[in-house]
Amino acid sequence: MTSAVNKRSIMTLFYDKSDIYCHQVRIVLAEKGVAYEAEIVDAQSLSEDLMELNPYGTLPTLVDRDLVLFNSRIIMEYLDERFPHPPLMPVYPVSRGKTRLLMQRIEQDWYPTLFKVENGTTEERENALAQLKEELLAVAPIFDQTPFFMSEEFSLVDCYIAPLLWRMQDFGVEFIGVGSKALKAYMNRVFDRDSFQQSVGNATPRNLMDDK
């Protein structure tokens, strides 16, 4: 591992463009304005460099001098501490605990359903998308209470939700009916952020409020 680390003088992120966990980290890096080298990896054909750095061969993998981190949650919290402005976690321990719990619930409750969409049969995909859409609309009033998810400020929780919503948009999901206005307004706020647009390669998302 040492030789691969020592070759890198700038922070390096190994990532897969389509991976939701990699997307989380790219948003945080953009929020912090961190200069880094990006190495796009084919998850089906991992490079020798990556395998030397990370014996699990998982993505994302972050290299910062002699430190190698894998697991998106660990990477994001490290970046938030290493580059404290703007903060993406609350200051107080109780609030930090609640934020971590929210991230855990999103990962446990919603991400597995998205993975069924990405990896399932046609029928499984349709059912999973319908389920995820229904669950998000059911909690839509939460998106209307504060500018960001249960927070006045953009946080790591939004870094969990935004890639999920972006992927659903990629799959052609349109939110309509009760709760859709609040959810679309939230999506517009987050997708319009410079950091989010940087995370998707400066792609400019369409204005969801224009949908009929």
C-alpha positions, -999 to +999 in steps of 0.1 A: +000+000+000+028+024+008+042+027-027+008+035-042+001+061-016+035+077-018+031+083-056+002+108-049+009+144-039-027+155-043-058+142-028-072+115-051-107+100-054-113+067-071-149+065-081-175+050-104-197+077-122-229+057-117-224+047-080-246+066-056-220+064-027-194+080-050-218+107-059-222+115-022-185+121-018-183+142-050-209+165-036-190+170-003-157+177-022-175+203-043-191+219-013-157+222+004-140+235-027-113+208-024-089+204-053-085+167-060-075+143-087-104+121-100-097+086-112-128+070-128-129+033-122-148+005-140-163-014-111-161-045-132-124-041-139-105-027-109-070-012-114-040-026-097-034+008-080-068+007-064-064-029-052-031-020-037-046+009-019-079-008-008-078-046-004-116-047-006-116-030-040-146-009-030-156+025-043-153+053-034-117+052-022-100+085-011-063+089-008-050+119+012-012+118+014-005+086+035-041+081+044-064+058+025-102+058+033-130+037+020-167+038+029-185+069+019-197+078+054-162+077+068-149+097+038-176+124+041-171+129+079-134+130+074-137+157+048-161+177+069-136+176+098-105+182+076-121+211+058-145+227+084-160+254+062-188+252+053-198+227+080-220+199+069-226+184+103-242+202+134-220+214+161-237+198+191-234+161+199-271+155+202-278+171+168-248+152+152-263+120+166-296+127+150-280+135+117-261+102+117-293+084+125-311+101+096-283+090+072-285+055+085-323+054+080-320+067+045-294+041+037-314+013+052-349+022+042-345+038+007-312+027-008-319-010-010-351-002-029-331+019-054-306-010-058-336-032-068-343-007-095-307-008-107-303-046-106-337-062-107-358-076-135-382-053-154-411-062-130-389-057-099-377-024-112-412-011-118-424-022-084-393-008-066-397+026-084-434+027-075-426+019-038-398+044-036-419+071-052-448+064-028-426+065+003-410+098-007-443+114-014-456+101+020-429+121+038-431+151+014-443+176+041-409+173+057-393+188+026-416+218+030-407+226+066-371+238+061-350+247+031-331+214+034-339+180+048-349+187+084-323+215+085-319+252+077-285+245+062-273+220+036-259+190+054-246+154+049-282+142+050-288+161+018-258+144+003-276+111+009-310+122-004-299+143-035-282+114-054-311+092-047-336+117-062-312+124-091-311+087-099-349+084-098-351+113-122-327+094-145-351+065-144-379+087-156-398+091-123-421+122-122-435+132-089-472+142-092-501+145-068-502+153-031-468+162-018-451+166-052-448+204-051-428+203-018-406+175-031-399+191-065-391+225-048-365+207-026-351+189-057-347+223-075-330+239-045-305+211-042-299+203-079-293+241-086-265+243-061-231+248-077-217+218-057-244+195-070-239+206-106-202+201-103-208+166-089-227+156-120-202+172-144-219+206-146-250+191-160-279+215-156-310+198-144-344+208-158-367+229-137-390+203-121-416+229-112-423+233-150-436+198-151-473+195-155 
